[in-house]
Amino acid sequence: MLRDVVGKKAIFCVGIKAIDFRKIITLNESGEWVWQEAQAQGDFTAESLTARVCEEYDVTAEVAQSYVTDFLEQLDKEGMIEK
């Protein structure tokens, strides 16, 4: 769940996981964009997000892939991605 918290964008777990307030990740502008893109795609893949990051931010595939991989790994580590 994406929310505005004191002027910063943050994502939170929902349901029982929401009880653990350590599972809040603040996002920069590009992180917010990737989160919203993933939500829009529904069944996204790292590859589909990487392609969209390349289009949106005019970066190389290598840069986009590194960013998306790091972002998804952080979300997975915090239990914010359903598998």
KAZI-V452103 format. One record per residue. N is the residue number from 0. RES is the residue in one letter. PSI is psi in whole degrees, 0 to 359 (none if undefined). Layout:
n & res & psi
N & RES & PSI
N & RES & PSI
//
This chain:
n & res & psi
0 & M & 125
1 & L & 129
2 & R & 156
3 & D & 119
4 & V & 110
5 & V & 47
6 & G & 2
7 & K & 147
8 & K & 138
9 & A & 150
10 & I & 145
11 & F & 153
12 & C & 159
13 & V & 167
14 & G & 211
15 & I & 330
16 & K & 340
17 & A & 344
18 & I & 329
19 & D & 98
20 & F & 357
21 & R & 347
22 & K & 53
23 & I & 128
24 & I & 123
25 & T & 147
26 & L & 143
27 & N & 183
28 & E & 316
29 & S & 325
30 & G & 319
31 & E & 317
32 & W & 315
33 & V & 318
34 & W & 313
35 & Q & 323
36 & E & 317
37 & A & 318
38 & Q & 319
39 & A & 322
40 & Q & 333
41 & G & 261
42 & D & 73
43 & F & 163
44 & T & 164
45 & A & 323
46 & E & 319
47 & S & 323
48 & L & 320
49 & T & 315
50 & A & 318
51 & R & 324
52 & V & 318
53 & C & 315
54 & E & 315
55 & E & 321
56 & Y & 2
57 & D & 53
58 & V & 166
59 & T & 162
60 & A & 324
61 & E & 316
62 & V & 313
63 & A & 317
64 & Q & 318
65 & S & 314
66 & Y & 310
67 & V & 317
68 & T & 313
69 & D & 317
70 & F & 312
71 & L & 323
72 & E & 320
73 & Q & 316
74 & L & 319
75 & D & 316
76 & K & 324
77 & E & 3
78 & G & 28
79 & M & 4
80 & I & 128
81 & E & 135
82 & K & none
//
